[in-house]
Amino acid sequence: MPGSERGSARVGVPRAAAEPRTGAGGPELARCEQHPERFADWVCGRCAKTWCPECAIVTKALSKDFRLVQCPACRERCAPTPRRERADARQAAAAEKHHSISWAILDALIRPIRGWNVLLLLGVGLLYLLADRASLLFVPVLAWTLARFAPIPYFLQIMRHAANGREGFPEAGSFDDVVWDLVIPGVRFVLGCWLVAVPAGVYAVLRAGAGAEAIAADSVFWGLLALGVGYLPGVLVTAAMTDSIAAAINPMYAIQLLARMRGDYVVLLGGVLAWLAVWSFAGKALGQRLSFVTPFVESYAVLALMTLAGNLLFRRRRDLGLVDR
């Protein structure tokens, strides 16, 4: 273990067996052994002496979220006093309030245009712009497809980055293995997207003899298509937060994750629908004169969506059992 330091810390230790020695005020008014004018935050499990944050010995452990607090008199483990527990509970509640749904949405809208993140937005937009212009010059569709799908592994990395509570966007150097960090995530996403189109696609094939107009007017077809779109958040979550291709193409796995997200799933679905709307109608809304702006609007939309998904996963990290990746 690294060295010791003195100061306050949040620890996950059991309540001490001994109660703090206090006066008529009770445990809430326990005082420090060396500083009677200060309230005590820690009580020793062996000698029952109470200590303020300055006196207690706080040892850093290997985990960044764990600290070992010891008694300076006998070096036994200390536990928080009732007063400290109440303070920690208030701090935790304030932190959870900070990471509210409104925070998740606002941060997703602002992060792509904050500071140096704008350069990433412009870079992705330029890639999309070149892909669109290449398609106009009769470059094979494969080139356009590669330009559109090449950034997907990094987009999924953005989601992981936000899901781990980190700010900004991940550095490009975070990809250590080309296959596992770039190829496999892209494959997971593409295979997952097939599940989105499968119900409506199979139905359209079965009704191919009825003609395109009949299928377009078929409410069952649109219902199946809506079902697939509703599953799209599951594709994003499983593609970004798992390393298994089998999990990415297993609908039950994604449905279980989405169920654990509770109301946050509705917010994520709203973000997906907004992204689809931008992707489908941005060019028509801007017109021919501003067509060059469309790829950059699409770039902003996808970066905001990935950040939103990561923020919502961070909010539900305990329910989902997520760990730092």
Rosetta blueprint (number, residue, H / E / L):
1 M L
2 P L
3 G L
4 S E
5 E E
6 R E
7 G L
8 S L
9 A L
10 R L
11 V L
12 G L
13 V L
14 P L
15 R L
16 A L
17 A L
18 A L
19 E L
20 P L
21 R L
22 T L
23 G L
24 A L
25 G L
26 G L
27 P H
28 E H
29 L H
30 A L
31 R E
32 C L
33 E L
34 Q L
35 H L
36 P L
37 E L
38 R L
39 F E
40 A L
41 D L
42 W E
43 V E
44 C E
45 G L
46 R L
47 C L
48 A L
49 K L
50 T E
51 W E
52 C L
53 P L
54 E L
55 C L
56 A L
57 I E
58 V E
59 T E
60 K E
61 A L
62 L L
63 S L
64 K L
65 D L
66 F L
67 R E
68 L E
69 V E
70 Q E
71 C L
72 P L
73 A L
74 C L
75 R L
76 E L
77 R E
78 C E
79 A E
80 P E
81 T L
82 P H
83 R H
84 R H
85 E H
86 R H
87 A H
88 D H
89 A H
90 R H
91 Q H
92 A H
93 A H
94 A H
95 A H
96 E H
97 K H
98 H H
99 H L
100 S L
101 I H
102 S H
103 W H
104 A H
105 I H
106 L H
107 D H
108 A H
109 L H
110 I H
111 R H
112 P H
113 I H
114 R L
115 G L
116 W L
117 N H
118 V H
119 L H
120 L H
121 L H
122 L H
123 G H
124 V H
125 G H
126 L H
127 L H
128 Y H
129 L H
130 L H
131 A H
132 D H
133 R H
134 A H
135 S H
136 L H
137 L L
138 F L
139 V L
140 P L
141 V H
142 L H
143 A H
144 W H
145 T H
146 L H
147 A H
148 R H
149 F H
150 A L
151 P L
152 I H
153 P H
154 Y H
155 F H
156 L H
157 Q H
158 I H
159 M H
160 R H
161 H H
162 A H
163 A H
164 N L
165 G L
166 R L
167 E L
168 G L
169 F L
170 P L
171 E L
172 A H
173 G H
174 S H
175 F L
176 D L
177 D L
178 V H
179 V H
180 W H
181 D H
182 L H
183 V H
184 I H
185 P H
186 G H
187 V H
188 R H
189 F H
190 V H
191 L H
192 G H
193 C H
194 W H
195 L H
196 V H
197 A H
198 V H
199 P H
200 A H
201 G H
202 V H
203 Y H
204 A H
205 V H
206 L H
207 R L
208 A H
209 G H
210 A H
211 G L
212 A H
213 E H
214 A H
215 I H
216 A H
217 A L
218 D L
219 S H
220 V H
221 F H
222 W H
223 G H
224 L H
225 L H
226 A H
227 L H
228 G H
229 V H
230 G H
231 Y H
232 L H
233 P H
234 G H
235 V H
236 L H
237 V H
238 T H
239 A H
240 A H
241 M H
242 T L
243 D L
244 S L
245 I H
246 A H
247 A H
248 A H
249 I L
250 N L
251 P H
252 M H
253 Y H
254 A H
255 I H
256 Q H
257 L H
258 L H
259 A H
260 R H
261 M H
262 R L
263 G L
264 D H
265 Y H
266 V H
267 V H
268 L H
269 L H
270 G H
271 G H
272 V H
273 L H
274 A H
275 W H
276 L H
277 A H
278 V H
279 W H
280 S H
281 F H
282 A H
283 G H
284 K H
285 A H
286 L H
287 G L
288 Q L
289 R L
290 L L
291 S H
292 F H
293 V H
294 T H
295 P H
296 F H
297 V H
298 E H
299 S H
300 Y H
301 A H
302 V H
303 L H
304 A H
305 L H
306 M H
307 T H
308 L H
309 A H
310 G H
311 N H
312 L H
313 L H
314 F H
315 R H
316 R L
317 R H
318 R H
319 D H
320 L H
321 G L
322 L L
323 V L
324 D L
325 R L
